[in-house]
Amino acid sequence: MIILSNKPNVRGIKKVAEDVKYRTQLIGRDGRLFAGLISTRVTGMGMGFIFALILVGLPALLKILGVF
């Protein structure tokens, strides 16, 4: 004789719910990261350009002026 249970598979439901929660958190984190990158890209490019001018332009200017 086989006895069948009428109880729902709670472990399966919990596992699926945890998987959905994990995936939504990944999607949310990716969205926030992308929004942060987009909002700071102009500032970052400007700072990079100024930093490059300091590192390359200043020694080149000093070389042209004959300081070195």
C-alpha positions as a printed NumPy array, in Angstrom:
array([[  0.   ,   0.   ,   0.   ],
       [  1.379,   3.433,  -1.   ],
       [  0.5  ,   6.453,   1.104],
       [  0.454,   9.772,  -0.727],
       [  0.809,  13.014,   1.186],
       [ -1.4  ,  15.971,   0.454],
       [  1.13 ,  18.421,   1.968],
       [  2.743,  20.854,  -0.496],
       [  6.424,  20.593,  -1.301],
       [  7.503,  23.467,   0.939],
       [ 11.233,  22.902,   0.382],
       [ 10.807,  23.241,  -3.375],
       [  8.77 ,  26.412,  -3.021],
       [ 11.327,  27.93 ,  -0.635],
       [ 14.19 ,  27.065,  -2.987],
       [ 12.445,  28.684,  -5.95 ],
       [ 11.605,  31.767,  -3.869],
       [ 15.239,  32.11 ,  -2.751],
       [ 16.408,  31.734,  -6.352],
       [ 14.01 ,  34.438,  -7.539],
       [ 15.095,  36.744,  -4.707],
       [ 18.786,  36.193,  -5.535],
       [ 18.235,  36.903,  -9.229],
       [ 16.249,  40.078,  -8.572],
       [ 19.017,  41.305,  -6.269],
       [ 21.581,  40.667,  -9.025],
       [ 19.474,  42.558, -11.556],
       [ 19.006,  45.45 ,  -9.122],
       [ 22.708,  45.61 ,  -8.324],
       [ 23.575,  45.61 , -12.013],
       [ 21.11 ,  48.421, -12.661],
       [ 22.466,  50.546,  -9.824],
       [ 26.051,  49.962, -10.934],
       [ 25.251,  50.938, -14.519],
       [ 23.407,  54.069, -13.386],
       [ 26.396,  55.062, -11.251],
       [ 28.795,  54.558, -14.129],
       [ 26.657,  56.6  , -16.497],
       [ 26.27 ,  59.476, -14.039],
       [ 30.015,  59.795, -13.374],
       [ 31.481,  59.152, -16.826],
       [ 31.856,  62.823, -17.869],
       [ 33.499,  63.735, -14.572],
       [ 35.79 ,  60.723, -14.806],
       [ 36.839,  61.52 , -18.369],
       [ 37.534,  65.137, -17.396],
       [ 39.637,  64.105, -14.421],
       [ 41.51 ,  61.589, -16.562],
       [ 42.25 ,  64.231, -19.194],
       [ 43.59 ,  66.662, -16.584],
       [ 45.673,  63.907, -14.972],
       [ 47.121,  62.967, -18.383],
       [ 47.985,  66.601, -19.074],
       [ 49.813,  66.816, -15.756],
       [ 51.735,  63.578, -16.308],
       [ 52.625,  64.163, -19.965],
       [ 52.097,  67.835, -20.696],
       [ 54.016,  69.311, -17.786],
       [ 57.278,  67.429, -18.469],
       [ 56.932,  68.171, -22.191],
       [ 56.415,  71.872, -21.475],
       [ 59.423,  71.95 , -19.179],
       [ 61.522,  70.19 , -21.852],
       [ 60.443,  72.734, -24.49 ],
       [ 61.271,  75.644, -22.17 ],
       [ 64.719,  74.172, -21.573],
       [ 64.388,  73.642, -17.845],
       [ 65.582,  70.03 , -18.209]])
